[in-house]
Amino acid sequence: MYNNILATLLPVEKPLLADRIDRMRTALQPGIDQLLWNSENIDPFISNAMSVVTEVDELVKKMKENVLNMQKMMELWKTPLFERKPKAMPPEDVQASHDSQVMPRLDDIKAHGKDITKLMKDTADNIKPDKKSPTWLSYVDYVNGLIIEGITHGINSSMVKLAENISISYNKQYNLQPIFDIKVNLYDNQVSFEPSIGSNPRANGIRDLIYKIMNDFISISIQMPRLDTSSGDYLVEIKD
């Protein structure tokens, strides 16, 4: 257990358990320097060493387990927030279909955010660190980085899915129908589209709709409060 603890602790985790690691070494030292297997007081030594090392081992497992559970939740964010129908639809129907699909997903991500906050609190409750100490702040910063990475991967997977589905070559390769069904009008030899392909003052053009969908992807970053401040969100980092 002792060897495994030292081998698996990350540089950002080890300082949080420095006093407990010292306690382990102190408890184990007689077995290195003095005792033999047939020494008279070997049983109390083994019992004490096992107790001290087991306590630290359980703390390490708790820390690792909490982070792993966070990462499992964030892995679910990679499921794209955009799902198209197998047929072309009017833009307003595409928007309505997307809205009905994306809102429950964002609610799930918001719930994950609450669970991640609880897991972080559970780690703090077990380790009992000085929450203003550099070691704890460094650890919070480490987990913050994992969350930013999870949000980034989630947004990226949705962006890739959308990019593929508005790609001519992708649609041809997989024999897909167009996403949008729009009108083409001809006035005095001039072609116009209804709604417009680009943005328009009514904000109902195809480009407007694509931007709205992309903004829903980016809104993953505002679904949970920051771990380092308990308020605010991760939008600034995601925009960067």
N, C-alpha and C positions, 0 to 999 in steps of 0.2 A: 504493500500500500504506500509506504513511504517513497519508494523509488518511482512509483506511478504518479504520485502527487507532483514530485519535482519534475518529472518528464513531461507532464501534460499541462502544467500551469503556464499560461501565456505571460510574457513580460509585464503586461498591464494588470494581470491578476495576482501575480506573486506578491507585490508589495502590500496588497490588502490582507494577506495572511502571514506577513513577515513574523509577527509575534508568535503565531501558532506554529510556524515552521521552526522557530527557535525552541519552542517548548517541546516539539517532537524530538529535535536533536538532543536536547538535554535529557529527555526521558530515555533515549536510545543509547546515550554515550556510555553508561556503565557496561552495557553488553559488548561494546567495542573495546573498552579499555581494561575492564576488571573481571567481569563474570565469565565463568565457564558453564557448560551445560549441566555439570554436576555440582555447581555451587549451591550452598544451602539456601540462599535467598533468591534463587532463580525464578520461582513461581510468582512472588510479588512483583519482580521486575517485569516479567512477561505480561502480567495482568495490567500493570500500570502503563507500559509501553503500548499495549494493544488498545487500551482505553483512549490514550492521548492521540494516537495515530488514527484510530477509527473516527474520532470526532472531527479531525481535520479532513479526512477522506470524505466524510458525509457532506461537509461544507463545500468541498471542491465539486463533488457530484451535483449538489444542488445548484451551484453557480453555472456549471456546464449544461445541466438539464434545462434551466430557465432560458439560457441563451439559445439552446437547440429548439425549444418550443417557440421562441420568438421567430427563429428562422423558418420553422415549418409553416407558421402562419404567413410570413412574408412570401414564402414560396407560392402560396395560393394567389398572390397578387399578380403573378405572371400570366394567369389566364386572361386573355385579351378582353377588354371592356367593350369591344366592338364585335357584334355578330350580325352578319347580313342575311337577308332572306334569299332563297334560291331563285327569285324572280325579280324583275325590275319593278320598282314602286315609285309613286310620286314622291318628291322630296319631303313633303309634310308627313307622309306615312313612314318614310325612313326615319325621320326625326322622332316621331311618336314611338316607333318600335325601339329605337335606341334608348330613348328616355325610360321606357318601361323596363328595359333590361339593365341599364346602368345604375339606376337608383338603388335597387336591392344590393348590388355588388358594392357600391360605395358605403352602404349601411354596414355590410359585412366587414369592410376594411376599417370602418370607424369602431366597430366592436372589437376587432383585432387590436386596434390601438389601445383601447381600454385594458384589454388582457395583457398587452405588452407592458403597460404601466404597472399593472398588478404584479407581474413577474419581476420587474425591476425592484418593486417595493419588497417583494418576498426575499430577494437576494440581500437587500439592505437589512431587513429584519433578522436574517440569519447571521450575517457577518458583523452587524452592528458597527459600521465604520463611523468615523468622524466625517459627516457629510460635507464639511468645508475643507477637508484635507486634500492636498494635491493628488494623493493616491486614489481617493474615491472620485474626484472630479475627472481624473484621467480615465478611470473605468467607465464613467458615464459618457465621456467623449467617445470612447471605443464603441459602446453600444449605440450611441447616436450615429456613428459612422455606418454600423450595420443597417440601421433603419434607413438612412439616406440611400445606401446601396440597394436595399430591398425596394424602396419607392422607385428608384431609377430603373431597376430591372422591370418592375411592373409597368411603368410608363412606356419603356422601350418595347416590350412585347406587344402592347396595344398599338403603338405607332407602326411597328413592323407589319402587324396584321392589316391595319388600315392602308398602309402604303402598298402592300401586295394587292389588295382588293381594288385599288384605283389604278393599278398598273395594266396597261393594254396587254403586254406580253404574258403576264400572269393569268389574266382572264382567258386569253386564247389557249394557253398551255393546259388549263384545267376546264376548258369549255364552259365557262361561267357566263351567266346572263349579266347584263349591266346592272349596277346598283340602282340608278335613277331612271325614272321614266319622265321625260320632260317634253314639252311641246316645241316644235320648230315652226316658226311663222315666216312667211315671205311677203314683204311689203315693198312694192316698187323695186323689185330685184335686190332687195336687202334682206338678208337672213337675220332673224332674231330668235332668241330662245326664251321660253317662259317656264320657270323662272330663269334668270340669267345664269350663265356658267360661272361668271366671276361674282364679286361682291356687288351689292346694290344698296340704295338708300333704305330699302325695306328690310335689309338684313336677312333675306330669304333666298339669296343666290346659293348655288352649289358650293362655292368657296366659303360663304358664310357658314353653311351647314357643316362643312368639313372642319372649319375652325372651332365651331361649338363642340363637335365630337372630340377634337384634340384637347380642348380646354377641360373636358370631362376627364380625360386621361391624366392631365396634369393635376387635377383636383385631388388625386390620391394623396398629394403632399400636404393637404390641409385637413385630412381626416382625423389626425391625432395630435394632441398637444406635445410639444417638445419635452424630452426627458430632462434636459439640462435646466430648463426654466419653469416647467409645468404650465407654460402658457405659450402662445404663439404657435407657429407651425414650421414646416420644412420647405416652404415655397421658395425662400431666398436661395437656399442651397441648390434646389432643383433647377431654378432658373439659371444659376451660375453654371 
